[in-house]
């Protein structure tokens, strides 16, 4: 579905990504782990078309999307839940969802998609007329995911979805992510600092360090790898 | 976006209120004194330019502190070709709108392509307005610092083609413009541009992540706002009959434009109107009372405007309109 090859990304003179290659096969959940500043968000932004890579290619469903604008990639089916639950705080839940469905590919099915999102997150249905900024962190994260679903993505890139959420909410969130992947067949690229949880969830995982992929393999295997355990699990 | 409340007493009250306001606005020149008509024209003028500015800042979140640029440019373009070539205001209007849209597009292109936003963007708009102020001082074709004067027409005869006539004609023209701007904004907010603008205003990165072409919609806001403001400039030229760079491009003029929407309620449809009316009533009311008392205090109006701004910012940070709307039974929705 998504295939990144030898991607180089610079911010001015500072190199953020160096020769990154990564694949997300159709229908799979792939995890990307790494420390703060390793380049995880940069990779997501580059795939989404929000940063222009200096070299390398990004292909999505057999189409070259390298350097395409984010409104183009989004309309091709690359969805993104950005870091920090970026909901529109003074818009209502319903309006937030409607903004997510403005893409040409999703506009006509807006009503039906919204019912699906409400079925997935009943809390959002209860709070449809409430402004997003007044909701709890967990609810806002649900809204951010729901808003992304409104664009009918084939691939969702989640950037640190569990950041700052209570443990109970995190496990609910991870269940939802699994449901989206296994139940709805949406391919997922999951970036998480909660390394243990995301490696358990993922079929395949990549470890990013200083802008380079230093390790990759089955999530299960990485979970038991000594280096990973030492560096990211503190064991 | 839909209201589920059944029609009832509240709706009848709102309908009655809208009827009363409409009748009052339409009959004002027939019953009011010429002073009242001129004050009301000023209020409508400020409501209109405030609405135009609100498209850019209130809806799309792009702060311009140099909107006097478009008023002045629109006024000078229409007045210049009228004075030199005898081209009337209706043709001048199109040229003014075209030039101001182009200048707005240029500033937008410059800012948004270079990813200038926030304070830097507003400083850029100030810089262009100042550039125009100083530049027009040196353009002899437009009269330079000595001013550009339009032949004053017959005040007792209505000449719609030449846009010359009694004060009431200018009042009705401004009323039509303010009503038209309100209608256009109401329509845009309910449709896709409104959603895009609000998303960009709230969180531009998130909007971009959702696949919104933020550049395109910010450009639309800037161009629409500058085009609307240009029309106010043409009106100003033919209403005022004299133009001076200092008077029309001054920074104070830009501030005057934004005071209405800020005091009335940023990003709301009725905020610019309520704010303009409040400012004119309080500002001119104070100077009038002072004049009656025999006190001549130059700058009293500005002091009142400053006080109103201060009090609103402290006690009603969302502006006058949201609480007023609730009191009147309207749904106070920050669009």
Interface residues (C-beta under 8 A of the other chain):
Chain A: X48 X50 X69 X70 X71 X73 X74 X75 X80 X81 X82 X86 X87 X88 X89 X90 X91 X94 X95 X98 X99 X100 X102 X103 X147 X148 X151
Chain B: X1 X192 X195 X196 X198 X199 X202 X203 X205 X206 X207 X208 X209 X210 X211 X212 X213 X334
